[in-house]
Amino acid sequence: MTRPEMDIDALGVIVQTHDPDRYLTARLAPNNARASLMALYAFNAELARIPDLVTEPALGEMRLQWWRDVVDRSDRSGGTGAPVADALVAVINTYELPRHLVLGMIDARSADLDGGGFPDLQALKAYFYKSDGTLFMLSTYVVGGMDEQNGKIANKAGLAWGITNVLRSLPHDAASGRVMVPLSLLERQEVLPEQLLAGEESDRLVNLIDELADEARAARTEVRPQIDNLKNDQRSVFAPLALVEAYLAAVQAPGRSIMHEIADINPLKRFAKLWLASRWGRI
């Protein structure tokens, strides 16, 4: 297979800025897959930041439609002139990525433009299956092939990673007018969406975070043995899961301002965990 020629450094600037964990994941991946993974991660980063670049949902939908058109035309010759889009097309064609999966990633991001508003946990899970889960799935195509079982693994991995990042991003999402927490959970804990958007903190909010953190941990625990059975190269793309517990511990740290402080971990600890996961599969 001829590997697509791409400027990994240019793509890397985008990923390092907007998704530093996946930037390191790509840099630590097998050499022949690094540029292609960086292209996928840059594409995902571009989708994720659309809500922060537009002033109304209709403008965001126009940007999502542009990406749909890029994918729909990816089997034709000629480039778009946009580096990330052209790199994505090269990866799609080189690895024969299922276009319907890539389009599903784009469609999922409409929820971001609508401010979240997921009615229940199942709706949130479906969102992560199509977004983070699909990204894990496409990444396994790049490093070593794909089968139906790996698709199930990717969905669980996407759920664990996605929920973790929702909890970390509560302050940013609230400031941007987004409520990514399922409305049914808010109702059960008697937390109003308006209180979340206003940055109000309470014991009820802590209980809600604990409940979602348990969901993320359960998904990671369930998928770890399955990842252990994958080939080394395939395991490498799941390296971010090695950060789930550390991030959740930071989210739930006593005394932290839940709605005014992004939960983070020491950069050296983060690199060490990703390196061990990439080299030895210690998810």
N, C-alpha and C positions, 0 to 999 in steps of 0.2 A: 504493500500500500504506500502510495506517495503522500508524504505528509504535507499539509498546506503550508505555504510560506506566509508568515505573519510577523509583524513587529511586536514581539513579546514585551519589549520595554514600554512601548506606547500603550498597549493594552494594560500592562501592569500598573501604570500610573493611575488609571481609572479604578482598577480593582483595589489597589493599595489604599486609595483615598476613601472609597465607599464600602469596601468589604475586606478589611485587612486579614481576617481569619482565612478567607478563601484565597487571598493573595499568597499567603504562606503555604497553604495547601497545594496550590499550583506549583510554587517554586520547589516544593519538596517532593513532587510527583515524579514518576519516571521521566527521564529526559525527553524521550520522543513524544510525550503527551503534554508537556508543559504549555507550549504555545496554544494548543487547541483548548486545553482547560481554561487558560487565561481568557480566551475568546468567549467561551461559554459564561465564565464568571463576569466578564465585562458586560456582556449582553444582559445578564440578570441584574447587574448593578444599574444599568441604564433604565431598565424597566422599573426597578424599585424606587428610583429617585424622581420619577415623573411627577408624582403628587407635589413634591417640593419645588417643582419648576414651573407649575401652571397656577393660574389664579382661579380657575373654575373647572369642574369635571369635564365639560365638553372639549376644552382644549387638551386635556389629558387623553380623552378618547381619540382625538385626532392623532396624537403621538402613538398611541397603541395601534391604531389602524395603519399608520406608516410602517410599523414593525410587522404587522400581518402581511402587508403588501410585499415587504422584503422577503419574508419566508415563502409566500406564494410564488414569487418570481425566482426563487433560489435555484431552480433547475434550468434557468436561461442564462445565456452568456451576457457579459457586461456587468460592471460594478456600479455601486451607488455613489461612490465617492466618500462615503462615511466609513471610517476605518473599522469601527466595531461591527457595523452591518456587513461589510465585505468579509471580515474575518469570520463572522457567524455563518455566512453563506458557504465559505470555504470548508468549514467544519461539517456543516450539514451534508455537503456533497461528498466530501472525502470519506466520512464514516457512514454515509447513507442513514443519517438520523431520521427517525419517523417525524415527518413534518407536523402531523397532528399533535404530537407531544409538545413541540416547540410552540405551536399556536395555542395550545392549552395553557402554557406558561404566560403567554401574553393576555389571554382572556381572564386568567385569574386576577390579574392586576387591576381589573375594573373595580374590584372590591376596595382597593386602596383609594381610588378616586371618590368612591361613595362614602368614605370615612369609616370603613369597616362595616359596622352594623350587622354582624353575624348573629342570627337569631339564637343559635345554640352551639354546643360544642361540636356536633356533627358537621355543621356548616363550616366551622373553623378548621376542622380536620380536612374536609374536602378542599378547602383553599390551600392548605399546606401540601396535600398530596399533589395538586396541580402546579404548585410553585416550587417550593424547596424540594419536595419529593421527586418531581420531574427533573430538576437540575441534578440531583444525585444520580438519577437513572441515566440521563444523557452522558454524564461524566463517566459512568462505567462502560458505555459504548466506546469512549475514546481510549480508555486504558486497557480494555481487554474483553470486549464482547458483552453481550447482554442476554438474559433469558427471563422467563416469566417469574421465577423465584426471586431473581434480583430486583424485579419491579416491586415486589411486596416489601423487600428489605428497604428499598429506596423510599417507599411511602412512610414506613415507620421512622426511618432516619429523618425524613423531612419533617415529620410531626414533632419529634424530640427537639430538633434544631429550631424549627419555626416557633414553637411555644416559648422556648428559652429566649429567643430574640424579641418576642412580643413583650415578655416581662421586663427585659432589659430596656426596651424602647418606650416604656410607658410615658416617661416625661416628654420625650420628643414627639410621640404621637399625640399626646394631649395638647401640647403647644401648637400642633399642626391641625387640630380639630378632628383627629381620628380616634375612634374607640374600637380597638382591635380585639377587645375582650368580649366573649359571647354575652349577649344581652340577657339570656336566661340565667347565667351565673351571677351577673350583676343584680338581677332581680332577687335571686335566692339569698344573696348576701345583703340585700337592702342597700345597695349602692346605686345611686342614680348616675346615668351617663353624664349629666351636667356637672355632678360633683367630681367625676374623673377629669373632665375637660378643665375644670377650675383648679385642678391640682390639689383637691382636698384629700387628706390622709386620715385613716381611721383603722380601728381594729378589724372592722368588717372587710376593709380593703386588704388587710394582711391575710385574713382568712381566704379571700378569693385568690390571692397570689399563691398561697400555700396549696390550694386545690389545683391550680394550673401547673404549678411546679411538680406536683405528684404525677400529673398526666405526662409531663415531659420525661420524668425519671422512669416511669413505667414503660414508655415507648423505647427509651434507650436500653433499659434492662432486657426487654424482650428481643431487641434486634441484635444485641452484642454477640450472642453465640452464633447467630446466622452470619454475621460479618466475619467472625473468626474462621468460618468454613470457606470463605472466598479465596481466590488467588491473591497473592501479595499485591499485584498492581491494582486489582479491583478494590482491595481494602484501603488503599492509600487515599481514595477520593472521599472516604467516610471519616477521615481524620478529624474534621471539626467536632464530631461527637465526643471526642476526648475532652472537649472544653465544657460540655454541658453541665456536669456536676459543679465545676469550679464557678461557672457563671451563675448557676442557681444559688450556690452558697453566697455569692456576692449580692445577689438580688435579695436574699432573705437575711442578710447580715443585720444583727440587732443595731438599732440606732441610725440606720441609713434612711435618708429622706427618699421615700419610695417614688414620689412624683416630681422630685426636683434634682435627682442625681442619677446619672446613667451608671448602672452597675458594671464594673470592669474588673480585670485581674491583672496581675503583674505581667508586663510584656515578656520577661524572661521565662516565667512560668508558662505562659501561653505558647511560646516557641518550643520549649522543651516538651510539652504535651503533644503538640502537633508533630514534632520530629519523631518522638517515640511511636506515635500512632502511624505515621507514614512509613517508618522503617520496620517496625516490629508488630504493627497491628494492635497496639495497646489502646483500644477504644474504651 
